Amino acid sequence: MELLEALRTRRSVREWTAEPIRDEQLRGLVKAAASAPSAGNSQPWTFIVIRERGKLNRLRPAAPGISGVPVALIVICLERLRTGQEPGKMAYEMDLLSLGAALENLLLAAHGQGLGACAIGSFHIPSVCSILSLPQHLEPKLLVALGHPVRQPEPPSLRPLSEICFFEEVGTNG
Amino acid sequence: MSSKALSDELLLLVGFLLTSARGLLDEPKTYGPSRLLDAAGRLLEIMDEQGMLDESLGEIRAEIDRERFGPMDEEGLFVKLDELALRWTELIAGRF
């Protein structure tokens, strides 16, 4: 799939079939995510891939942002040992932006392979940490729910370019 | 659906409600209606698997699912919730 087409047609998919995703594909998604730019090449991430049905069933109620039943989840964690920064510090904010770049790579890679993905920010952090037995230095920041889409969702409404893009100064649309 | 499967589904639903309640203390205001709509869809799904939905209720379930799984649209959701609530009220009127 051509890149700009992928950017335009990607959707948040929240409903999946039961068809599993091959491990090779899942590794490919993580590889794509880890190719994202990061501040100072800090690569402040760890990705945990969940495929087991039992663990998925325990994670689903811990993450109310997941509406359907995904066949896999990728947990994107901030790896604090990489930078040792605290919330509120600039480097910490940059690390979060880096995770966002990794997330977008992952979502686009999934879309490019015909998979459907949805980024989930609504989850109960202590529950997720407990289910995954996460060490202290890993903070789960995002979940990506994955599977083969039941259908391609309708496009969302987007703000017009004239409202969000200006040339030289705010209010000048070019 | 076996009694164990039903019990498991309900346990998952309770978990969803609890973590939703906690999350909504911090999350954007519009997540609340979306979460409740999602819960309604989950309950109807369980009822459907129990053979408890007739055609009309099945139609409402399908509409709720379209909202649950479709793109988020704050303005549209308010209108849709009004429609769904009214339809539900009319649908169950004959039952009680």
HADDOCK unambig.tbl for C-alpha pairs under 7 A between the chains (distance, minus, plus):
assign (segid A and resid 14 and name CA) (segid B and resid 69 and name CA) 5.07 0.50 0.50
assign (segid A and resid 15 and name CA) (segid B and resid 69 and name CA) 6.11 0.50 0.50
assign (segid A and resid 61 and name CA) (segid B and resid 12 and name CA) 5.50 0.50 0.50
assign (segid A and resid 61 and name CA) (segid B and resid 13 and name CA) 6.86 0.50 0.50
assign (segid A and resid 61 and name CA) (segid B and resid 15 and name CA) 4.78 0.50 0.50
assign (segid A and resid 61 and name CA) (segid B and resid 16 and name CA) 4.22 0.50 0.50
assign (segid A and resid 62 and name CA) (segid B and resid 15 and name CA) 6.60 0.50 0.50
assign (segid A and resid 62 and name CA) (segid B and resid 16 and name CA) 6.46 0.50 0.50
assign (segid A and resid 62 and name CA) (segid B and resid 19 and name CA) 5.91 0.50 0.50
assign (segid A and resid 64 and name CA) (segid B and resid 16 and name CA) 5.38 0.50 0.50
assign (segid A and resid 64 and name CA) (segid B and resid 19 and name CA) 6.49 0.50 0.50
assign (segid A and resid 64 and name CA) (segid B and resid 20 and name CA) 5.69 0.50 0.50
assign (segid A and resid 67 and name CA) (segid B and resid 38 and name CA) 6.83 0.50 0.50
assign (segid A and resid 67 and name CA) (segid B and resid 68 and name CA) 6.86 0.50 0.50
assign (segid A and resid 67 and name CA) (segid B and resid 69 and name CA) 7.00 0.50 0.50
assign (segid A and resid 122 and name CA) (segid B and resid 23 and name CA) 6.69 0.50 0.50
assign (segid A and resid 124 and name CA) (segid B and resid 19 and name CA) 5.97 0.50 0.50
assign (segid A and resid 124 and name CA) (segid B and resid 23 and name CA) 6.77 0.50 0.50
assign (segid A and resid 153 and name CA) (segid B and resid 70 and name CA) 5.71 0.50 0.50
assign (segid A and resid 153 and name CA) (segid B and resid 71 and name CA) 6.95 0.50 0.50
assign (segid A and resid 154 and name CA) (segid B and resid 70 and name CA) 6.69 0.50 0.50
assign (segid A and resid 154 and name CA) (segid B and resid 71 and name CA) 6.79 0.50 0.50
assign (segid A and resid 156 and name CA) (segid B and resid 71 and name CA) 5.33 0.50 0.50
